[in-house]
Amino acid sequence: MKFLLTCLLTALLSWGTTAAAARLYVNDKKAPENRKDLDAIQNALTQVLAKSRNATVCIELGEGSGSGVIVAEDGLILTAAHVASGVNKDLTVVLEDGRKLKAVSLGVVADCDAAMVRIIEKEKFPFVDIDRNDSTRLGDWVFALGHSGGFDKERGSVVRLGRLVRTTDNTIQSDCTLIGGDSGGPLFNLQGQLIGIHSRVGVWMGIDMHVPIRIFLKNWDGLLKAEFIGEGPFVKKPEKGKGFLGLATEPRKEGGLEVTKVGKDTPAEKADFKDGDVLLKLNGTELKTREQFQEMLKEMAEGDPLEFEALRAGKPLTFKLKLGAR
């Protein structure tokens, strides 16, 4: 027993020494005082930069783009809620090497600008570590990454060095210089641990605001379950009845609803519905009347998933899609 206690004590002391050594001494200085201090900052950044950049992604948003960072090898991404723009949204993620992959948004924390996204493709992705101990302090040196102004393969993600200048329960601020396209990107301490996600950025602000990692950890389970947490101002909750499908139907004597018209450039057309298709079930519920079908759609919102069991020329089909915006 005495031997075991001695081993445990030795291990704890060793861990404490390692943890203490991991904190860069220049964090506790008001400013670098000499070449040694500058070299210490540069060396720390150099050691962790490649790994951090490999996990930083661009998230395409139609005409614009944002950023994010992979935090698990299965492709789980943390980003800003205003970049994800809601739950169950289809997105495109661009990796550092230029590959474009399909992704879907999970949950959002609407009042704190936090969101999760998951890459759909199954493979092992580069990822970064999270500062789960919330150990970074006011004044610490940090660095920001992001795809400033959009993805540029030759340039890659852009690194900015700075310090934490203010912290609150829901926000941290740095003096890193960020611009459009950086939103949703990662903020790291000099140990290469993720400490925040860029939220409100822009050179006109002078000081950029980030969502602290503790907000993500606090809401982790809900984010994974694709829950819409909180209310505004960063993203609005979809309203029931505002979803758009884009097809017309008529009831059949034999049961089900026959598609009589498919609108152009609608979710229904993109899902390959055709005139004459017969809709039998929606999300497992048998379709009997057009009024019942309409009432079901009124209880849904933009982005809600639909699964139809249908017939085409007597052969069974399954359609999977998401409602668009009305």
N, C-alpha and C positions, 0 to 999 in steps of 0.2 A: 504493500500500500504506500509506504514511504517513498519507494522508488517511483511509483506512478505519479504521486503528487509532485515529486521533484521534476519529472519529465513534463508534466502539465505546466508547472510554473515556468520552466525554461522556455516552453513553446510560447506561452503568453508574453513573456518578456521579449522574446525574439520578434513576435508579431508586433508588439508595441514599438520596438526599435525600428522595424521596417516601415510601419505606418508613419512614424514621426519623420523618418528619412524621406518618405515619399513627398512630404510637403516642402516645397521649394523655399529656401530661406529668404529669397528676395521678396516673397509675398509680404513679409513683415517689415519691409523698408518703405519709407515714404516714396522713394525714387531710387533707381539704380545709381550707385555712387562711383563705379569704376568699370573697367573692361571685364573684370571677373564677373560682376553682376550681370552684365549684358550677355556674356558667354553662357552663363548658367541658364538664362531665359531661352537663348537660342538653342542650346543643346537639348533642353527639355522639350521644346516645341518640335525639333527635328526628329526626336525619338518616337513621337506619337502621331506625327502629321500624316504619314502614308496610310496608316490604318484608318484614321479618321476620315480622310478623303475618300478612300475606297467604299466607305459605308454611307457617304453623303450622296443623296439622289436629287434629281430634278423631277418635279411633278408638273406635268403639262396640264394647262387649264384652258383649253380652247385657244384664245388669242394671246393669253399670257402664260405665266408659269410661276411656280413657287419651288420650295426646296423641302427636304425631309432627311431623316437619318434612320438607317436600319439598326435595330437594337436586338435582333434575334436572328439566328441563322436560317429560320424558316421564312424570312422576308417581312417580319413585322416592322413597321415604320412609325416613328413619332413625327408629327408635323403640327402646324397651326390649324385651328378649326376653320379660319377663313380661307385657308388653302384647300382643305378637304371639302369645304362648302356644304357639308351635310353627311348623313349616314347613307350607306348603301349606294354610293355614287361610283360609277365606273370611271377609272382614272388610268393614265399612262405614266409609268415611272421610267426615267432614263438613268441608267447606272453610269458610273464614272467612265466605263469603257465605251459608252455610247449605245449599249443595247437598250431597246425599248421593250418594256414588259407590261402586261395588263395587271391592274391592281383594283382593289375596291376599298372604299372608305369604311371604317368600322364606326366606333362611337366618337362623339364630340362633347366637349365641355364648353357650352356656348358663351358663358359669362367670363371664362378665363382664357379662351382661345387655344384650347388643347384638343388634339385629335389623334386618332390612330388610323393607319392604312395598312393593308396587307397585300403583298404581291401574290398573284394567283398561281403563277408558275411554281412548280415544285422542284426546288434545288437548294443547295446550301449557299447562303449569301454571306459576304463579309459584314460584320456588325461591330458595334462599339459597346463598351461597358458603361453602365449607369452609376452615377454617384448616389447610391442608395442611402448613404449615411448623411447626405446633405452637409458635407464637410467644408465646402467652399465658403470663405468668409469675405466680408466687405473689404475691398482693396486688393484682393487676390488678382494675380495675372490670369487672363483667360484668352481664348482665341475663338473666333467665329468662322464658320464655313458656310458657303451657300453658292448657288448658281446665279450670281449677280447678272441681272439683265437677260437671263435665259441660259440654256445649255450651250456650251462651247467645248467640244471634245479636245481641241488642241490646247486650250487654256486650262480646262478642268474647273473644279470648284475653287473659289477664291478664299484665301485665308486673310483674316484681319486680327491683329493682336491688340489687346487692350486690358482694362482692369474693371472690376466690379465697382460701381460708384454709388449704388443704392440698392437696398433690398427691402421688400415688404412681404407679407404673407403670400400674396398672389402674383407678385411681379419682381423681377430683378432687372437692373439697368447696367449697361456697360457703356464704355466710350469707344467701342468698336464701330467703325464706319460701315453701315449697311445701306443697301439700296433695293429697289424693286427687283424681285426674283429671289432675294435672300429669305423672304418670309417663309417660316416653317423650317428653316435650316437649324443646325445645331450650334450650341455654345458649349465649349469644353473648358475644364481646368487644365493646367499644364501637366497633369498626370494622364491626360487623354480620356478622362471620364466625362460623360455627358451631364451637364448641369442645368441646361435650359434649352428652350426652343424660341427662335425669333418670332416676335409677334408684331409690334408696331415699329416699323423701320423707315428710314429715309434720311438723306443728308440734311434736309431742312430741319429735322428735329434736333440734331446735334448729339443727343443721347438716345440710344436705342433700347427698347424694352423687350424682355424675354419672359416666357412662361417658365417658372422654376420647375425642376423635375419632380419636386414633391407634389405638385398638382396632378401630374400623371400617375404617380404612385398611389395617391389617395383615391383616384377614380379608376384604377387599373382594370378591375373586374368589369365595371360598367362599360368602359371603352372597348374591351374585348368582346362584349356581348352586343356591340353596335347600338348602345343606348344613346339617346339624345338627352344630355344632362345640362340642367340650368336653362336660363333664358337670356338670349342676346348678350351683348350687342354684336358679337363677331359672326354669328350665323343664325338665321331664322329657322324656327321649326316649321317643317312643311305642314300646310293646312289640309285637313281632311276634305275631300271633295274637289281638290285642286289638281288631282292627277289627271293625265290625259292618255288615252289609249289610241283612239283614232279609227274605230270601225263601227259600222252599223249592222244590226242583226234583225232577224224576224224569227218568231217561234215556229217550230215544226210540229205537225201532228204526231210524228213518230217520237218526239222528244228532243230536247236540246234546242239550240239556237243556230240558225243558218246565217253565215256572214253574207251580207248583201252589198257591202261597199267597204273598201279599205282606203283610208285617206293617204294622200301622197306625203312623203317625208314625215310619217308618224311612227311612233313606237310599234304599232301593229304592222306597218309595211316593212320596217326594219327586221321584225321577227319573222317575216315571210308568210303572213296570213294571206289567203287568197279568197276571192269571191267563191261562194259555194262550200267553203269549209264549214263543218258542223261542230259547234262548241258543246261539249257534254258536261264538263266539270271545271270549276275555277277554284284553285287551291283546295281541292278535295271535296268541294260542295257541288252537288248536282244542280245544273242550270235548268230551270223549268220555264221561266217567263222572262221577257225582256225587262219588265219592271223590277224583278228580283235581281237581275244582273246589274241594272243601274243603281239599285240601292246598295249592292255590295261595293261597287266602285266609289260611291259617295263616302264610304267609310275608310277609303284609302287616300294616300297622299303621294305626291311626286316622289319617285324613287322606290316606292313599295314594290316588292317582287310579286309577279303573277306566274302561275303555272296552270296551263290549260290542258285538259285531256280532250282531244278532238278527233274528228274523222275527215279524211280527204278521199273522195271517191271510194268510200267504204273502208279505207285502211286507217288504222289508229295512228295518231300523231300526238306528240307532246310539244307544246310551245312554252318557253321560259323567257320572260322579259321583265322589264321594270317600267312603271308608269312614268311618262314624261310630265312636263309642266304645261298647264293649261294657259 
